[in-house]
């Protein structure tokens, strides 16, 4: 089968280990099902894997990809849930200390076929386009859990998104706007700030700018570079929801005194559950949300999509047509 996989890793030249070529079809396995992919999505997780972060070298070659939608062997249209719990785990799979994502231990979705546990299939709503379905499993699910499970903000509240342009940020803006939140965003890039306003952000500010008022929650994926601004932007009792730290996880100022004196909450958030993915897919259809897609390419041209992401030249999702 045609697949996009990591054959080697380099922290400085991630594309050097990327191969678009043939890989064996998935082997049958008890309790697992095969899905023929129609569309698949690209994430920063895939680039990090090529850099050697989160994917041990002894597991190479590894088919990349966490996002995907397709048709199972029984003809059902499905979305792939990327969080794979360990054998015997019960309850919220994101809390399983032995959980993995597709492409970490098991081959991922950037291929003609993928094999996943039967419980990792989510029915695709009939009105959900294939390109949109390919966006949901990672960035959009992460955003959904951040906003609706972990922020504690009621509709009408104000939410600040640190950084505009990435898949999680654009999903946060679109989901929050549709749910009745006042969405603010920061960006170092004026062009991306303008695009954020066009997809539902109420206001856009430069990175580190003083806000006109404090917010109810901050959605934090940047980390060290924005941490102090996030803390200082919150009203007393507000919440920072953090799901990533692309600029590093060791801020020069932890702001601990402000955190306890203002009684702020800091909530870690990782991916989401099977049920949250199902709710997300229905919410997208019910609200008529069209996920922002930066580029659509055939899987055979996946290297071009990876190059755009490595260069930082992406606003929204990169989606591949598989079949």
Secondary structure, 3 states (H helix, E strand, C coil): CEEEEECCCCCCCHHHHEEEEECCCCCCCCCEEEEEEEEEEECHHHHHHHHCCCCCHHHCCEECCCEEEEEECCCCEEEECCEECCCCCCCCHHHCCCCEECCCCCCCCCECEEEEEHHHEEECCCCCCHHHHCCHHHHHHHHHHHHHHHCCCCCCCEEEEECCCCHHHHHHHHHHHHHCCEEEEEECCHHHHHHHHHCCCCEEEECCCCCCCCEEEEEECCCCCCHHHHHHHEEEEEEEEECCCCCCCCCCCCCHHHHHHCCCEEEECCCCCHHHHHHHHHHHHHHCCCCCEEEEEEHHHHHHHHHHHHCCCCCCEEEEECC
